[in-house]
Each structure stands twice: as structure tokens, then as C-alpha cells.
Amino acid sequence: MRLGAFLKDAFGRSKPDRQAVQQVKDWTRAALRAPDDTAFAVNEIVCADPGCPGIETVILVMEPGAKTRAYKVPKPLDEVTEQDIGQALES
């Protein structure tokens, strides 16, 4: 059994698609007009809190010399749209 298949079976979720992660990073960079040295991390997490949507996408924006900012989109990574990014950045 491949490790990815094991992890999906063990935890019920597979690793997010690399292209989807890169697309969210690109949309976020463009929306923020972020400089090249700004780093981004995009993760899909499961929130067990009753007030959470269940699965959400968290985008971390790490600019040199600035505090890391986190933005949340209340849906799975593969469902995030460019419009969702704009809404997350406004809130």
C-alpha cells in the first residue's frame, strides 16, 4: 500500500492537489499585490468546533518584518474560487 493511500485511509482525507494550492497562492498574491519576498502557506484543515464549517482552507501570509496574517475560506481547498479569496481578504 502506498503511503498516500494509507494516510487517506487512516485519516479519511488525501493530500490537497498541488495545483489547487498554487492557484490559491497566486490569487492571494495578486489580490494583495504582495511583493516577491512574501511567502504563503495554504492548508486545508478540519475544524471540530460546532461553529466551524467542518473543512476550511487557511491561507497564511508571511511578509518579511511583519506579523503573519491568516485568512480563512469556509470550504475545502479544491472548491475555493478567486472570489472566495477576495471575500476572505476583506474580512
Secondary structure, DSSP 8 states (H G I E B T S, - for coil): --HHHHHHHHHS-----HHHHHHHHHHHHHHHT--TT-EEEEEEEE--STTS-SEEEEEEEE-TTS--EEEEESS-GGG--HHHHHHHHH-
